[in-house]
Amino acid sequence: MSGLAISRGRLVTLVQKEGQQWLIALDAQTGEPVWQTKLAPEFRNGMGNGPRGTPAISGDLVFAFTGEGILAAVKFADGKPVWSHNVVKELDGAIAEYGMACSPLVIGDRVVVTGGAPKATVVAYDTKSGKLAWTSGDDPAGYSSPTLLDVGGRSQLVVYSGASVLGLKPDTGAVMWRHPYETNFDCNIVTPIAVNGQVFVSSGENHGSVLLEVNRKSKSDLFEVKEIWTSQGSKSVLRNEWQTSMLLDGHLFGFDNVGAAGPVTHLTCINAATGERVWQKQRFGKGNLIAADGKLFITTMTGELVVVRATPKAFEELGRTELFGSTRQAPALSNGLLYLRDDKEIVCLDVRKK
């Protein structure tokens, strides 16, 4: 379930084969192998085997987080290991029910992951030495990736844990605000989005969405949180199960999943500021998406690539083709090349205008 990271002519991702979890690098133009590094024994889980997180490339290092929660740093040039920590084990935590799923986030000389351990919902390590820099929070991990957002008038590390949305100081991990948001099985999965200095989060399992305003308290590093709008329950306008929506020109384009992880999913556009539904393509099917060139590039769980015009005016499908097997991963786009993956292969398409 790992996504694809692309930089300086290389594609990096996580795979499971031969009884191991591997970090691999390919030539982004040809797909030829460059290097591969064993990170951990294979990870098996009833909701899908193998690693979940997408690697992060920063400078001369690559960071990867395995299914059981091992954070590893290797050299970008040749894949040689630099350091490794079994985050969950070392901090006396427990592996999340569906596996550790966050993607590492690099902020300056820190790499951040969710640990879900006591007093260590979020964990930061020094990128070069691997030394523990700080821990923060007491929530379960959830399955979302930490992100750096400009909200409340400052840059904040925003984390969607299994029980809340947290705003942290990036340098120390100090909690500046916390907004409770509990879901069944701690299934908060999508990455938080900044909307005009506010924070948008969503969850499936018949939960919904909320837009949060965070305002700094006078002469303090603490913030007050209030809901600008909320849409919860079976009639919510948007219930992202494991797909982060795309924010374009004040509108959110995303997947509205009906019921308790059921098969019915609508592709939906809403006004981000108000939560008003603008259009909806009912029973579009489960998938994931990115946005570029005024289009939504969508992969579906049935193995299709679908291209939709990214406009709030109406749903407009531009093309559809079956290319690969079932996948939950969004495409990756670099230098006009679109990369897709399933459990067995990676496909590269040239989507540049001719």
KEDOGU-75989 format. One record per residue (C-alpha): x, y, z; residue number from 0. Coordinates in Angstrom, 2 decimals. Layout:
X X Y Y Z Z n NUM .
...
% end
This chain:
X 0.00 Y 0.00 Z 0.00 n 0 .
X 3.04 Y 2.29 Z -0.10 n 1 .
X 2.95 Y 5.30 Z -2.40 n 2 .
X 5.61 Y 6.51 Z -4.82 n 3 .
X 8.17 Y 9.23 Z -4.03 n 4 .
X 10.10 Y 10.73 Z -6.97 n 5 .
X 13.17 Y 12.97 Z -6.91 n 6 .
X 16.21 Y 13.64 Z -9.09 n 7 .
X 15.38 Y 10.95 Z -11.60 n 8 .
X 14.61 Y 8.22 Z -9.10 n 9 .
X 11.42 Y 6.60 Z -7.88 n 10 .
X 11.41 Y 5.23 Z -4.34 n 11 .
X 8.76 Y 3.04 Z -2.72 n 12 .
X 8.24 Y 0.18 Z -0.25 n 13 .
X 7.42 Y -3.38 Z -1.30 n 14 .
X 7.04 Y -6.76 Z 0.35 n 15 .
X 8.68 Y -9.81 Z -1.23 n 16 .
X 10.80 Y -12.83 Z -0.33 n 17 .
X 9.65 Y -12.64 Z 3.29 n 18 .
X 10.96 Y -9.09 Z 3.79 n 19 .
X 9.90 Y -5.44 Z 3.62 n 20 .
X 12.16 Y -3.65 Z 1.13 n 21 .
X 12.85 Y -0.04 Z 0.28 n 22 .
X 13.57 Y 0.07 Z -3.45 n 23 .
X 14.78 Y 2.73 Z -5.88 n 24 .
X 14.13 Y 2.65 Z -9.63 n 25 .
X 15.22 Y 4.83 Z -12.52 n 26 .
X 12.17 Y 7.08 Z -12.95 n 27 .
X 12.55 Y 7.19 Z -16.75 n 28 .
X 13.12 Y 3.51 Z -17.44 n 29 .
X 11.95 Y 1.59 Z -14.37 n 30 .
X 15.33 Y -0.15 Z -14.12 n 31 .
X 16.37 Y -1.10 Z -10.55 n 32 .
X 18.97 Y 1.16 Z -8.90 n 33 .
X 19.16 Y -0.36 Z -5.41 n 34 .
X 17.08 Y -2.24 Z -2.84 n 35 .
X 17.46 Y -2.38 Z 0.93 n 36 .
X 15.92 Y -4.81 Z 3.43 n 37 .
X 14.25 Y -2.96 Z 6.28 n 38 .
X 12.37 Y -5.63 Z 8.25 n 39 .
X 10.77 Y -9.06 Z 8.06 n 40 .
X 7.50 Y -9.23 Z 6.16 n 41 .
X 4.47 Y -7.60 Z 7.81 n 42 .
X 1.22 Y -9.57 Z 7.73 n 43 .
X -2.18 Y -8.15 Z 8.66 n 44 .
X -5.78 Y -9.20 Z 8.14 n 45 .
X -6.51 Y -5.91 Z 6.35 n 46 .
X -3.65 Y -6.32 Z 3.89 n 47 .
X -0.04 Y -7.41 Z 4.09 n 48 .
X 3.06 Y -5.31 Z 3.61 n 49 .
X 4.17 Y -1.76 Z 4.45 n 50 .
X 1.70 Y 1.14 Z 4.27 n 51 .
X 3.64 Y 4.42 Z 4.45 n 52 .
X 5.19 Y 6.35 Z 1.56 n 53 .
X 8.94 Y 7.08 Z 1.81 n 54 .
X 10.19 Y 10.65 Z 2.23 n 55 .
X 13.22 Y 11.90 Z 0.27 n 56 .
X 15.18 Y 14.76 Z 1.81 n 57 .
X 18.66 Y 15.77 Z 0.68 n 58 .
X 20.94 Y 12.76 Z 0.62 n 59 .
X 18.64 Y 10.59 Z 2.75 n 60 .
X 15.46 Y 8.54 Z 2.31 n 61 .
X 13.18 Y 7.81 Z 5.28 n 62 .
X 10.74 Y 4.90 Z 5.45 n 63 .
X 8.27 Y 3.58 Z 8.06 n 64 .
X 7.39 Y -0.13 Z 8.03 n 65 .
X 4.13 Y -1.87 Z 8.87 n 66 .
X 5.19 Y -2.71 Z 12.42 n 67 .
X 6.64 Y 0.75 Z 13.04 n 68 .
X 10.35 Y 0.62 Z 12.18 n 69 .
X 11.64 Y 4.02 Z 11.04 n 70 .
X 14.73 Y 3.73 Z 8.86 n 71 .
X 17.05 Y 6.21 Z 7.17 n 72 .
X 19.14 Y 5.13 Z 4.15 n 73 .
X 21.38 Y 6.93 Z 1.68 n 74 .
X 19.64 Y 8.23 Z -1.43 n 75 .
X 22.68 Y 7.42 Z -3.56 n 76 .
X 23.02 Y 3.71 Z -2.87 n 77 .
X 20.43 Y 2.66 Z -0.26 n 78 .
X 23.00 Y 1.94 Z 2.43 n 79 .
X 21.46 Y 2.02 Z 5.94 n 80 .
X 22.27 Y 5.04 Z 8.12 n 81 .
X 20.14 Y 4.37 Z 11.20 n 82 .
X 16.96 Y 2.57 Z 12.26 n 83 .
X 14.55 Y 2.60 Z 15.21 n 84 .
X 11.71 Y 0.24 Z 16.07 n 85 .
X 9.61 Y 3.22 Z 17.21 n 86 .
X 6.65 Y 1.29 Z 18.61 n 87 .
X 8.75 Y -1.27 Z 20.50 n 88 .
X 11.30 Y 1.20 Z 21.88 n 89 .
X 8.58 Y 3.51 Z 23.23 n 90 .
X 6.46 Y 0.66 Z 24.70 n 91 .
X 3.62 Y 1.23 Z 22.27 n 92 .
X 1.34 Y -1.16 Z 20.39 n 93 .
X 1.10 Y -1.69 Z 16.64 n 94 .
X -2.12 Y -0.12 Z 15.30 n 95 .
X -4.84 Y -2.66 Z 14.51 n 96 .
X -4.39 Y -2.29 Z 10.74 n 97 .
X -0.64 Y -1.67 Z 10.86 n 98 .
X 1.41 Y 1.50 Z 11.23 n 99 .
X 0.46 Y 3.61 Z 8.24 n 100 .
X 1.87 Y 7.12 Z 8.46 n 101 .
X 4.40 Y 8.50 Z 6.00 n 102 .
X 7.48 Y 10.20 Z 7.51 n 103 .
X 7.55 Y 14.01 Z 7.42 n 104 .
X 10.88 Y 15.87 Z 7.30 n 105 .
X 10.98 Y 19.34 Z 8.88 n 106 .
X 14.46 Y 20.85 Z 8.86 n 107 .
X 16.74 Y 18.47 Z 10.75 n 108 .
X 13.84 Y 16.43 Z 12.20 n 109 .
X 11.87 Y 13.49 Z 10.79 n 110 .
X 8.42 Y 13.00 Z 12.32 n 111 .
X 6.15 Y 9.94 Z 12.53 n 112 .
X 3.19 Y 8.86 Z 14.65 n 113 .
X 4.13 Y 6.33 Z 17.31 n 114 .
X 0.89 Y 5.88 Z 19.21 n 115 .
X 2.79 Y 5.05 Z 22.40 n 116 .
X 2.17 Y 6.45 Z 25.91 n 117 .
X 3.24 Y 10.11 Z 25.87 n 118 .
X 4.39 Y 9.55 Z 22.28 n 119 .
X 1.49 Y 9.95 Z 19.88 n 120 .
X 3.99 Y 11.83 Z 17.72 n 121 .
X 7.76 Y 11.25 Z 17.64 n 122 .
X 10.64 Y 13.22 Z 16.10 n 123 .
X 14.18 Y 12.05 Z 15.42 n 124 .
X 17.31 Y 13.87 Z 14.26 n 125 .
X 17.62 Y 13.15 Z 10.55 n 126 .
X 21.41 Y 12.65 Z 10.57 n 127 .
X 22.08 Y 10.83 Z 13.83 n 128 .
X 18.72 Y 9.16 Z 14.44 n 129 .
X 18.73 Y 10.47 Z 18.01 n 130 .
X 15.30 Y 10.92 Z 19.61 n 131 .
X 14.49 Y 14.65 Z 19.57 n 132 .
X 11.07 Y 14.78 Z 21.25 n 133 .
X 7.81 Y 12.93 Z 21.90 n 134 .
X 4.34 Y 14.42 Z 22.29 n 135 .
X 0.73 Y 13.49 Z 23.02 n 136 .
X -1.15 Y 10.59 Z 24.59 n 137 .
X -3.58 Y 9.61 Z 21.82 n 138 .
X -3.57 Y 6.35 Z 19.85 n 139 .
X -1.78 Y 6.67 Z 16.52 n 140 .
X -4.58 Y 6.48 Z 13.98 n 141 .
X -3.49 Y 6.08 Z 10.33 n 142 .
X -2.96 Y 9.66 Z 9.16 n 143 .
X 0.39 Y 11.22 Z 8.25 n 144 .
X 1.64 Y 14.34 Z 10.06 n 145 .
X 1.73 Y 17.53 Z 8.01 n 146 .
X 3.13 Y 21.07 Z 8.29 n 147 .
X 0.41 Y 23.70 Z 7.79 n 148 .
X 0.12 Y 27.47 Z 8.06 n 149 .
X -2.89 Y 27.79 Z 10.33 n 150 .
X -3.83 Y 30.15 Z 13.13 n 151 .
X -1.26 Y 32.65 Z 11.91 n 152 .
X 1.78 Y 30.39 Z 12.26 n 153 .
X 3.42 Y 27.26 Z 10.91 n 154 .
X 2.19 Y 24.24 Z 12.87 n 155 .
X 2.70 Y 20.51 Z 12.85 n 156 .
X -0.85 Y 19.22 Z 12.52 n 157 .
X -1.53 Y 15.59 Z 13.36 n 158 .
X -4.78 Y 13.66 Z 12.97 n 159 .
X -4.44 Y 11.01 Z 15.68 n 160 .
X -6.80 Y 8.16 Z 16.39 n 161 .
X -8.77 Y 10.34 Z 18.82 n 162 .
X -8.23 Y 14.01 Z 17.93 n 163 .
X -6.67 Y 16.71 Z 15.78 n 164 .
X -3.50 Y 18.12 Z 17.33 n 165 .
X -1.52 Y 21.29 Z 16.69 n 166 .
X 2.12 Y 21.02 Z 17.77 n 167 .
X 5.22 Y 23.20 Z 17.80 n 168 .
X 7.44 Y 21.73 Z 15.07 n 169 .
X 10.69 Y 22.27 Z 16.98 n 170 .
X 9.66 Y 20.87 Z 20.37 n 171 .
X 6.42 Y 18.93 Z 19.86 n 172 .
X 4.65 Y 21.00 Z 22.52 n 173 .
X 0.86 Y 20.69 Z 22.16 n 174 .
X -0.71 Y 24.07 Z 21.34 n 175 .
X -4.25 Y 22.80 Z 20.81 n 176 .
X -6.29 Y 19.61 Z 20.69 n 177 .
X -9.73 Y 19.00 Z 19.19 n 178 .
X -11.37 Y 15.63 Z 20.03 n 179 .
X -12.45 Y 13.59 Z 16.98 n 180 .
X -13.04 Y 9.92 Z 17.80 n 181 .
X -13.97 Y 7.29 Z 15.23 n 182 .
X -14.55 Y 3.55 Z 15.24 n 183 .
X -11.28 Y 1.59 Z 15.49 n 184 .
X -9.29 Y 4.87 Z 15.57 n 185 .
X -9.79 Y 5.10 Z 11.79 n 186 .
X -8.72 Y 8.70 Z 11.23 n 187 .
X -6.70 Y 8.24 Z 8.05 n 188 .
X -6.61 Y 11.27 Z 5.74 n 189 .
X -4.04 Y 14.06 Z 5.96 n 190 .
X -5.33 Y 17.40 Z 7.40 n 191 .
X -5.69 Y 20.24 Z 4.89 n 192 .
X -5.23 Y 24.00 Z 5.43 n 193 .
X -8.18 Y 26.04 Z 4.13 n 194 .
X -7.61 Y 29.81 Z 4.43 n 195 .
X -5.66 Y 29.38 Z 7.67 n 196 .
X -8.14 Y 26.85 Z 9.04 n 197 .
X -7.92 Y 23.06 Z 9.34 n 198 .
X -10.11 Y 20.59 Z 7.45 n 199 .
X -10.34 Y 16.92 Z 8.44 n 200 .
X -12.66 Y 14.11 Z 7.42 n 201 .
X -13.33 Y 10.46 Z 8.29 n 202 .
X -15.35 Y 7.61 Z 6.81 n 203 .
X -17.29 Y 4.92 Z 8.70 n 204 .
X -20.33 Y 7.25 Z 8.51 n 205 .
X -18.57 Y 10.04 Z 10.38 n 206 .
X -18.04 Y 13.16 Z 8.29 n 207 .
X -16.06 Y 16.37 Z 8.02 n 208 .
X -15.26 Y 19.48 Z 10.02 n 209 .
X -13.52 Y 22.81 Z 9.36 n 210 .
X -11.71 Y 24.14 Z 12.42 n 211 .
X -10.59 Y 27.68 Z 13.23 n 212 .
X -7.63 Y 27.97 Z 15.59 n 213 .
X -7.00 Y 31.32 Z 17.27 n 214 .
X -4.06 Y 32.14 Z 19.47 n 215 .
X -4.82 Y 33.03 Z 23.06 n 216 .
X -3.48 Y 36.40 Z 24.18 n 217 .
X 0.24 Y 36.34 Z 25.07 n 218 .
X 0.31 Y 32.57 Z 24.88 n 219 .
X 1.47 Y 29.70 Z 22.68 n 220 .
X -1.88 Y 28.01 Z 23.25 n 221 .
X -4.78 Y 28.20 Z 20.81 n 222 .
X -8.55 Y 28.08 Z 21.08 n 223 .
X -10.44 Y 25.91 Z 18.59 n 224 .
X -13.94 Y 26.34 Z 17.24 n 225 .
X -15.89 Y 24.62 Z 14.50 n 226 .
X -16.64 Y 26.81 Z 11.47 n 227 .
X -18.88 Y 24.12 Z 10.02 n 228 .
X -19.40 Y 20.45 Z 10.67 n 229 .
X -21.24 Y 17.74 Z 8.74 n 230 .
X -21.43 Y 14.42 Z 10.53 n 231 .
X -23.27 Y 11.11 Z 10.29 n 232 .
X -25.01 Y 9.23 Z 7.51 n 233 .
X -26.06 Y 12.45 Z 5.74 n 234 .
X -22.66 Y 14.14 Z 5.82 n 235 .
X -21.57 Y 15.94 Z 2.66 n 236 .
X -18.13 Y 14.28 Z 2.68 n 237 .
X -16.80 Y 11.18 Z 4.44 n 238 .
X -13.21 Y 10.50 Z 3.35 n 239 .
X -12.39 Y 6.92 Z 4.35 n 240 .
X -8.68 Y 6.69 Z 3.37 n 241 .
X -8.47 Y 9.29 Z 0.61 n 242 .
X -7.28 Y 12.85 Z 1.24 n 243 .
X -9.39 Y 15.34 Z -0.73 n 244 .
X -7.89 Y 17.88 Z -3.15 n 245 .
X -8.33 Y 21.62 Z -2.43 n 246 .
X -8.59 Y 23.70 Z -5.62 n 247 .
X -9.81 Y 27.29 Z -5.84 n 248 .
X -11.82 Y 27.07 Z -2.65 n 249 .
X -13.41 Y 23.70 Z -3.43 n 250 .
X -12.68 Y 20.24 Z -2.06 n 251 .
X -12.84 Y 17.30 Z -4.47 n 252 .
X -12.97 Y 13.94 Z -2.71 n 253 .
X -14.55 Y 10.57 Z -2.07 n 254 .
X -17.69 Y 10.32 Z 0.05 n 255 .
X -17.77 Y 6.76 Z 1.42 n 256 .
X -21.21 Y 5.52 Z 2.49 n 257 .
X -21.73 Y 3.33 Z 5.53 n 258 .
X -19.27 Y 1.30 Z 7.59 n 259 .
X -16.49 Y 0.86 Z 5.00 n 260 .
X -19.11 Y -0.28 Z 2.49 n 261 .
X -18.64 Y -0.47 Z -1.29 n 262 .
X -20.78 Y 2.57 Z -2.16 n 263 .
X -18.69 Y 5.69 Z -2.75 n 264 .
X -19.57 Y 9.01 Z -4.41 n 265 .
X -17.12 Y 11.42 Z -6.02 n 266 .
X -18.03 Y 14.80 Z -4.53 n 267 .
X -17.20 Y 18.50 Z -4.78 n 268 .
X -17.98 Y 20.80 Z -1.85 n 269 .
X -17.42 Y 24.46 Z -1.04 n 270 .
X -14.55 Y 24.30 Z 1.47 n 271 .
X -15.53 Y 27.48 Z 3.32 n 272 .
X -19.18 Y 26.55 Z 3.89 n 273 .
X -19.40 Y 22.76 Z 3.57 n 274 .
X -22.08 Y 23.12 Z 0.91 n 275 .
X -22.21 Y 20.30 Z -1.63 n 276 .
X -21.68 Y 21.61 Z -5.18 n 277 .
X -21.95 Y 18.40 Z -7.18 n 278 .
X -21.80 Y 14.66 Z -6.67 n 279 .
X -21.24 Y 11.72 Z -9.02 n 280 .
X -23.10 Y 8.98 Z -7.23 n 281 .
X -21.66 Y 5.46 Z -7.03 n 282 .
X -18.41 Y 6.51 Z -8.71 n 283 .
X -16.60 Y 3.77 Z -6.78 n 284 .
X -13.71 Y 3.68 Z -4.33 n 285 .
X -10.44 Y 5.20 Z -5.39 n 286 .
X -7.81 Y 7.85 Z -4.73 n 287 .
X -6.75 Y 11.01 Z -6.52 n 288 .
X -4.30 Y 13.80 Z -7.19 n 289 .
X -4.81 Y 17.09 Z -9.06 n 290 .
X -2.78 Y 18.71 Z -11.84 n 291 .
X -3.34 Y 20.73 Z -15.02 n 292 .
X -6.98 Y 21.43 Z -14.12 n 293 .
X -7.71 Y 17.71 Z -13.89 n 294 .
X -8.22 Y 15.01 Z -11.29 n 295 .
X -6.14 Y 11.90 Z -11.95 n 296 .
X -7.95 Y 9.06 Z -10.17 n 297 .
X -7.03 Y 5.44 Z -9.52 n 298 .
X -9.86 Y 3.08 Z -8.65 n 299 .
X -9.87 Y -0.13 Z -6.63 n 300 .
X -10.92 Y -1.95 Z -9.80 n 301 .
X -7.65 Y -1.02 Z -11.51 n 302 .
X -8.76 Y 1.91 Z -13.64 n 303 .
X -7.22 Y 5.29 Z -14.32 n 304 .
X -9.94 Y 7.92 Z -14.62 n 305 .
X -9.37 Y 11.55 Z -15.62 n 306 .
X -12.00 Y 14.10 Z -14.50 n 307 .
X -12.05 Y 17.83 Z -15.11 n 308 .
X -11.38 Y 19.64 Z -11.82 n 309 .
X -14.21 Y 22.17 Z -11.92 n 310 .
X -16.99 Y 23.04 Z -9.48 n 311 .
X -19.39 Y 23.55 Z -12.41 n 312 .
X -20.27 Y 19.89 Z -12.89 n 313 .
X -18.84 Y 16.37 Z -13.02 n 314 .
X -17.10 Y 15.86 Z -16.36 n 315 .
X -15.23 Y 12.65 Z -17.10 n 316 .
X -12.49 Y 13.06 Z -19.70 n 317 .
X -11.26 Y 9.48 Z -20.00 n 318 .
X -11.11 Y 6.06 Z -18.39 n 319 .
X -8.98 Y 2.96 Z -18.96 n 320 .
X -8.11 Y -0.23 Z -17.08 n 321 .
X -4.36 Y -0.46 Z -16.50 n 322 .
X -3.50 Y -2.44 Z -13.37 n 323 .
X -4.84 Y -4.47 Z -10.46 n 324 .
X -6.67 Y -3.35 Z -7.35 n 325 .
X -4.97 Y -0.48 Z -5.53 n 326 .
X -5.60 Y 2.05 Z -2.77 n 327 .
X -2.74 Y 4.33 Z -3.73 n 328 .
X -3.06 Y 7.67 Z -5.48 n 329 .
X -0.95 Y 8.27 Z -8.60 n 330 .
X 2.30 Y 10.24 Z -8.48 n 331 .
X 3.20 Y 12.87 Z -11.09 n 332 .
X 6.68 Y 14.14 Z -11.98 n 333 .
X 7.99 Y 15.89 Z -15.11 n 334 .
X 4.85 Y 15.03 Z -17.07 n 335 .
X 5.05 Y 11.32 Z -16.20 n 336 .
X 2.23 Y 9.70 Z -14.25 n 337 .
X 3.15 Y 6.74 Z -12.05 n 338 .
X 0.66 Y 4.15 Z -10.80 n 339 .
X 1.10 Y 1.02 Z -8.71 n 340 .
X -0.78 Y -1.99 Z -7.42 n 341 .
X 0.41 Y -5.00 Z -5.38 n 342 .
X 2.50 Y -6.41 Z -8.23 n 343 .
X 3.74 Y -3.71 Z -10.59 n 344 .
X 4.42 Y -0.03 Z -11.25 n 345 .
X 3.17 Y 1.59 Z -14.46 n 346 .
X 4.47 Y 4.85 Z -15.96 n 347 .
X 2.47 Y 6.92 Z -18.47 n 348 .
X 3.48 Y 10.02 Z -20.43 n 349 .
X 0.60 Y 12.47 Z -19.90 n 350 .
X 2.26 Y 15.54 Z -21.41 n 351 .
X 0.42 Y 17.40 Z -24.13 n 352 .
X 1.79 Y 16.60 Z -27.59 n 353 .
% end
